[in-house]
Amino acid sequence: MLKPSPFAPESLPHIPEIAGVRLGAVAAGIKYKDRTDLFLAELAEDSQVAGVLTRSLTRSAPVDWCRKVLPGGTARAILVNSGNSNAFTGSNGVVTTEKMVASAAAAVGCAMEEVLIASTGVIGEQLPVEKVEAAMPDLTKSLKADNWDLAAKTIMTTDTFPKAAFRDTRIGDIPVRIGGIAKGSGMIAPDMATMLSFLFTDANIPAPILRSLLKKAVDRSFNCMTVDGDTSTSDTLILAATGKAGNIAPTKADAPALDTFYADLESLLIELAQLVAKDGEGASKFITIDVSGAENDRAAKVIALSIANSPLVKTAIAGEDANWGRVVMAVGKAGERADRDKLSVSIGGVTIAKDGEGVSSYDEAPVTAHLKGMEINIAVDVGIANGKARVWTCDLTHGYIDINADYRS
Amino acid sequence: MLKPSPFAPESLPHIPEIAGVRLGAVAAGIKYKDRTDLFLAELAEDSQVAGVLTRSLTRSAPVDWCRKVLPGGTARAILVNSGNSNAFTGSNGVVTTEKMVASAAAAVGCAMEEVLIASTGVIGEQLPVEKVEAAMPDLTKSLKADNWDLAAKTIMTTDTFPKAAFRDTRIGDIPVRIGGIAKGSGMIAPDMATMLSFLFTDANIPAPILRSLLKKAVDRSFNCMTVDGDTSTSDTLILAATGKAGNIAPTKADAPALDTFYADLESLLIELAQLVAKDGEGASKFITIDVSGAENDRAAKVIALSIANSPLVKTAIAGEDANWGRVVMAVGKAGERADRDKLSVSIGGVTIAKDGEGVSSYDEAPVTAHLKGMEINIAVDVGIANGKARVWTCDLTHGYIDINADYRS
């Protein structure tokens, strides 16, 4: 049993029913004992879907399946298991995926191409597909509208707390809801950031527009978050829109009627991404890194991620040490333009280095106090132009080693 | 006091005199108490030099100085201090560097442009240059030909053991010697790998040819070694050739007369690079990673370094866990071509995965025994073409966190 992250919220936010979505979960015994490990989301007919998948070249068979069917733009079911990622399982793994998809399609009553699937857990072991098939009747019976809590728990692996978020929003004057769950705490890096996240809305939005909104929001949320720079073979994020809210379908992604919906979608994704970073394996501090003064926003993000992924920066924060020299090192290795003699670094809002050297007169007391806290802010200006970016990460502690030196056993 | 690496050799190899080189060291009190921290190498007139420097964009003032004078191709002195890297020290740092250079030039009796300099230690604090100037008379008095042991110890920072290597070699029929020292244990990554290494030979080799030999040998040694993926602002490697051996100067880098010399230079650099990886902060295992079957050698090296830099792979090895799934993950995120369904992975010579899936019948006993040892071999074939590469790294343990969460204090 893992020690819960100090950032674990006292309880999950309450998520109400989202019209057109039913959720179910059962204990299929895939790997874990005495906990649910199989999750099914049933979506209303004509539900539109968009997804973002890992770019790993050794991606799992379930990810390959989603790549194949997502362009269709509709789905009726999402089936997810924890405990086994069905990754690097050869041709058997492909067969397993297709059997799982067929089983969910039969249960929901749809074509296989309308089923999305995700598996998370150990890599390289065959998934006992017969357990999934055997569990399907009970899983179907368990479907109900207010099952968010169980769904969030079912998809967990090394997570120390379930993750969910909700927004009441609108498209034009029509009230719309967005709810989502996420899991992930290791192998967290851009490209994608979390291992798994599933978002549901009752909005009526055609798949091409849904895709466009989702891509932009993921670039500003999960793709700004990193734990250890490693990329999973299974990362999958799906957004399903049932259309039950009854709004008039937008005809383009930048329609003014979508402004509020997009803003709420982005803020919900940021909330989920931050929950994942806060559950980073062994995390004791949540770190926000702002980079400004870069050649452009893209360069700023590269520099920010170089800082966020540096083991030396992350261990310094774990040690509550204002070692800004390591921040400078990470700026230097990022490979993007930076003016060494105009660089400034601040921690907790206090400027520690300016114009390329330490500020000898700075007051260390508030910085020390800031570093003893759980939420750390580092800001760097690299003195070139106006590009800026913000990314999130956590510190690197003994807990990370404890978890990862003995995960498989 | 750091716990010595389990790989620390019982003693330094004996390095005999190298004609045209004298070494000295003193305790200047720059940061450490009761140990030598200032090193000077005096080179015979007309000594030829080549160097490889960090590509960090926030490199230190001493690195900037070397970049400026190395193209001249000759040097009479190399001055090195530990305890303070004189990096990110603004215009003051530039003045400090020039004062140190001037001081060494006066001591040895040469032009400032014939002095190379390196500083290692804390970033962002002003280096007390007056202590260096005050120590210069004693430093000059300490120069002698057989001072390798002291030199190797003087340049250490978080190193747990001094590092030196030697080769008796030849150019044509003429006996030639190469000796070198290195330091480095954190911020170890390609581009460059070690923080500091200084190599000396009595060979007669013009600077342009020396550069060409050195670049090739560094690409195959230090640039194949990584500890934590971080890149120092101070990485510096210098090769000085005094010409005292009396061989006829080669006229091109691929002259057959240089074959033996080059092979011994490369093997010496590999030995030093491996010593640095073996002293990786907190290292308990030394890991050799071979990648074959890649699109070309460059792609193979990218994949090998992706494996070597993966915190999840490094923690699995620390935990003596044959978690080859993480190796596959690291192959996938490298971004180079790999055929997931032809991938094979072996550990300690035993094939664990083949044709994209686990070998169910493999004998786990020899793999477990191998992982309990200190020298770990991982081999991956990615099934595309014939590109191959070998890199070295160490595992990621609690020791790394201990050292880096509290280095500055």
Contacts between the chains, C-beta under 8 A, distances in Angstrom:
chain1	res1	chain2	res2	distance
A	54	B	332	8.0
A	56	B	329	7.1
A	56	B	332	3.5
A	56	B	333	5.6
A	57	B	331	7.3
A	57	B	332	4.7
A	57	B	333	8.0
A	57	B	334	7.7
A	57	B	335	7.3
A	57	B	336	7.8
A	57	B	337	7.2
A	57	B	338	5.2
A	57	B	340	6.8
A	58	B	328	4.9
A	58	B	329	6.7
A	58	B	331	5.5
A	58	B	332	3.1
A	58	B	338	6.5
A	58	B	340	4.9
A	58	B	343	7.1
A	59	B	332	6.6
A	59	B	340	7.6
A	85	B	325	7.9
A	87	B	325	6.9
A	87	B	328	7.4
A	88	B	325	6.1
A	88	B	328	4.8
A	88	B	340	7.2
A	88	B	343	7.4
A	88	B	353	6.8
A	88	B	356	6.4
A	88	B	357	6.3
A	88	B	358	7.4
A	89	B	357	5.5
A	89	B	358	7.6
A	90	B	341	6.7
A	90	B	355	6.5
A	90	B	356	4.7
A	90	B	357	3.1
A	91	B	341	7.5
A	91	B	357	7.8
A	92	B	357	6.7
A	93	B	357	7.2
A	122	B	325	6.6
A	123	B	323	8.0
A	123	B	325	2.7
A	123	B	326	7.2
A	123	B	328	6.3
A	123	B	329	6.7
A	124	B	324	6.2
A	124	B	325	4.2
A	124	B	328	6.9
A	124	B	353	6.4
A	124	B	357	7.3
A	124	B	358	4.8
A	125	B	358	6.7
A	126	B	358	7.9
A	186	B	312	6.7
A	187	B	312	6.5
A	187	B	329	6.6
A	189	B	333	7.6
A	191	B	333	7.3
A	228	B	311	4.5
A	228	B	312	6.8
A	229	B	229	7.8
A	229	B	309	7.8
A	229	B	310	7.9
A	229	B	311	7.0
A	230	B	310	5.6
A	230	B	311	6.4
A	230	B	312	5.1
A	230	B	326	7.9
A	230	B	329	6.5
A	230	B	330	7.2
A	230	B	333	6.8
A	231	B	329	7.0
A	231	B	332	7.0
A	231	B	333	3.8
A	232	B	329	6.7
A	233	B	328	6.9
A	233	B	329	5.4
A	233	B	332	5.5
A	309	B	229	7.8
A	310	B	229	7.9
A	310	B	230	5.6
A	311	B	228	4.5
A	311	B	229	7.0
A	311	B	230	6.4
A	311	B	311	7.3
A	311	B	400	7.3
A	311	B	404	7.2
A	312	B	186	6.7
A	312	B	187	6.5
A	312	B	228	6.8
A	312	B	230	5.1
A	312	B	404	5.8
A	315	B	400	7.2
A	315	B	401	5.7
A	315	B	404	3.7
A	315	B	405	4.7
A	316	B	404	6.8
A	316	B	405	6.9
A	316	B	407	7.7
A	316	B	408	7.5
A	318	B	401	6.8
A	318	B	405	4.8
A	319	B	404	7.3
A	319	B	405	3.0
A	319	B	406	4.9
A	319	B	409	7.9
A	321	B	405	7.0
A	321	B	406	6.8
A	321	B	407	7.5
A	321	B	408	5.3
A	321	B	409	6.4
A	323	B	407	7.2
A	323	B	408	4.9
A	324	B	124	6.2
A	325	B	85	7.9
A	325	B	87	7.0
A	325	B	88	6.1
A	325	B	122	6.6
A	325	B	123	2.7
A	325	B	124	4.2
A	325	B	408	7.9
A	326	B	123	7.3
A	326	B	230	7.9
A	328	B	58	5.0
A	328	B	87	7.4
A	328	B	88	4.8
A	328	B	123	6.3
A	328	B	124	6.9
A	328	B	233	6.9
A	329	B	56	7.0
A	329	B	58	6.7
A	329	B	123	6.7
A	329	B	187	6.6
A	329	B	230	6.4
A	329	B	231	6.9
A	329	B	232	6.7
A	329	B	233	5.4
A	330	B	230	7.2
A	331	B	57	7.3
A	331	B	58	5.5
A	332	B	54	7.9
A	332	B	56	3.5
A	332	B	57	4.8
A	332	B	58	3.1
A	332	B	59	6.6
A	332	B	231	7.0
A	332	B	233	5.5
A	333	B	56	5.6
A	333	B	57	8.0
A	333	B	189	7.6
A	333	B	191	7.3
A	333	B	230	6.8
A	333	B	231	3.8
A	334	B	57	7.7
A	335	B	57	7.3
A	336	B	57	7.8
A	337	B	57	7.2
A	338	B	57	5.2
A	338	B	58	6.5
A	340	B	57	6.8
A	340	B	58	4.9
A	340	B	59	7.6
A	340	B	88	7.2
A	341	B	90	6.7
A	341	B	91	7.6
A	343	B	58	7.0
A	343	B	88	7.4
A	353	B	88	6.8
A	353	B	124	6.5
A	355	B	90	6.5
A	356	B	88	6.3
A	356	B	90	4.7
A	357	B	88	6.3
A	357	B	89	5.5
A	357	B	90	3.1
A	357	B	91	7.9
A	357	B	92	6.8
A	357	B	93	7.2
A	357	B	124	7.2
A	358	B	88	7.4
A	358	B	89	7.7
A	358	B	124	4.8
A	358	B	125	6.7
A	358	B	126	7.9
A	396	B	311	8.0
A	396	B	401	6.7
A	397	B	401	6.3
A	397	B	405	7.8
A	398	B	398	5.4
A	398	B	401	5.3
A	400	B	311	7.3
A	400	B	315	7.3
A	401	B	315	5.7
A	401	B	318	6.8
A	401	B	396	6.8
A	401	B	397	6.4
A	401	B	398	5.3
A	401	B	401	6.6
A	404	B	311	7.2
A	404	B	312	5.8
A	404	B	315	3.7
A	404	B	316	6.8
A	404	B	319	7.3
A	405	B	315	4.7
A	405	B	316	6.9
A	405	B	318	4.8
A	405	B	319	3.0
A	405	B	321	7.0
A	405	B	397	7.8
A	406	B	319	4.9
A	406	B	321	6.8
A	407	B	316	7.7
A	407	B	319	8.0
A	407	B	321	7.5
A	407	B	323	7.2
A	408	B	316	7.6
A	408	B	321	5.3
A	408	B	323	4.9
A	408	B	325	7.9
A	409	B	319	7.8
A	409	B	321	6.4
